[in-house]
Amino acid sequence: MRENPPTKAELERLVTNADDPIDSLADDLLNLEPFVKEITRLILTSQRGRSTVFGLFGPWGSGKTSIKKLLLNELKLVKKPRVIAVDFNPWAFSSQDAVLGAFFREIANALETRRLTRGIGRGIATLGTYLESGAEVVEYVAAKPLAVALKGSAKIIKSVAKHTADPEATDQESLERIQKRLRDKLADFGQSILVIVDDIDRLSPLQIVTVFQIIRQNLNLPNLNFLLLMDRPTVEGHLKKQGFGADYLDKIVQCDLNVPRVTSEERRALLSAGVQLLFGGRWTNDCTNRLNRAWGIGLDDLLGTLRRVKRTLQSLAFYRRLFEGDRALEVDPVDLLVIEVLRKHAPSAHDLIPTVVQETLRRCEDQVLVRWTPSLRPRGAIFK
């Protein structure tokens, strides 16, 4: 975490925009700037004439998308060697085929809007159309009787040839020509292209394999680099479901980058600063001491990411207004905090609260009753 504590304005933005990734260093409460600059340096110094795949690994809510946005801003400031960045999120597309088509289409569209990369964009679009049509032919043939399939697939191929830059793009040799032309254009291009793929861990197992195969087999082209954002255990679990070993991901990613870990103390400090902002004078030193004890016996584990801390503060802001009377807060701030954390992140424990409270009250009532009713005292019991 940075040395200076967060300002009131920064905490207010943190509470209000709990799920929004930051896109400015002005909102960086965790001092991510050195890490972002190091990623920038790695990308700028990646070997010319090759395709390098970087992997940014971190659990959900750890700040991968925030780092991506800060990186995009940083790359815009670099004049030489310039990097053209393309941001692609495959999670917006529902099926394997949709991901296949969108991957090439989105990259092509981003490059075609720039004069210097227009030819490269068209080449990627042609390659994507060719590969997408190949998948369409396979799917069509598998679903139809042979005679019907051959007739229908011929129509598909003619349609593909009509919409690609290569009118003879109907066999393996044509695919090689398409890739060679694209490879030559990229090799001659004086700049590198970085394609950032976010939310890979949110895809289905088959979609993840599709994205990786596109990158490894079809877009392994000079000066075309990739940055893949994902939660590693989730992706490895999906790959295992598709029959791939634990080392498959290492064959895709050449450079591993791990999101800097937000320490327990950093998360606790942000939570403490946030609740003090929310409750103002109602948050006393006793509240801070109780929060610290609660942190040590469970809250630390339940609020293991910055996103969870931010979401908790956002929920507390809502409930504070709900329980705030004209003159007093109608609930204890620390109790409200702990109950809200349990509700969101330990619902089974939260559901037991009424039962535990009732049982505790019953025991207290029994002890009071026995304490002041001599006839109900157990023999030999001593009350002080």
Number of C-alpha atoms within 10 A of each C-alpha: 16 12 8 7 13 19 10 12 10 16 23 16 14 25 23 16 14 18 14 13 19 20 17 15 16 8 16 18 20 19 14 18 17 9 16 22 15 12 19 17 12 13 21 17 10 15 13 15 16 16 22 23 24 22 24 22 19 19 18 18 18 20 21 23 20 20 24 23 17 21 21 20 15 17 20 12 10 12 8 8 12 15 22 18 21 18 16 19 16 23 17 12 16 12 14 19 16 14 22 22 18 20 23 24 20 19 22 24 16 17 23 19 11 13 9 13 20 16 17 22 24 21 26 26 26 26 27 24 20 25 19 19 21 18 12 16 20 12 13 17 17 11 11 12 10 11 9 12 18 15 11 15 19 13 13 17 20 14 13 23 19 13 15 19 16 18 13 15 23 17 11 9 11 15 18 13 14 20 20 14 13 23 21 13 17 23 18 12 16 13 18 24 21 21 17 21 21 20 18 22 23 16 21 17 20 14 24 20 18 17 18 19 14 16 19 16 9 15 21 18 22 22 24 23 23 23 23 22 25 22 21 18 13 16 20 19 15 20 20 14 12 13 8 14 12 12 9 13 16 11 11 17 19 13 13 13 17 15 17 15 14 15 14 16 12 16 22 21 15 22 21 18 16 26 23 17 17 21 16 10 8 14 17 13 9 10 18 15 12 14 20 16 12 15 18 13 9 13 19 18 12 15 21 18 20 24 20 22 23 26 20 23 28 20 17 22 18 10 15 18 11 11 14 13 11 7 6 9 15 12 13 12 20 18 13 15 21 17 15 19 24 19 14 15 16 13 13 11 12 16 12 10 13 10 10 12 11 11 12 12 12 12 12 12 12 12 14 11 13 15 16 11 10 9 9 11 15 9 7 6 7 8 9 3
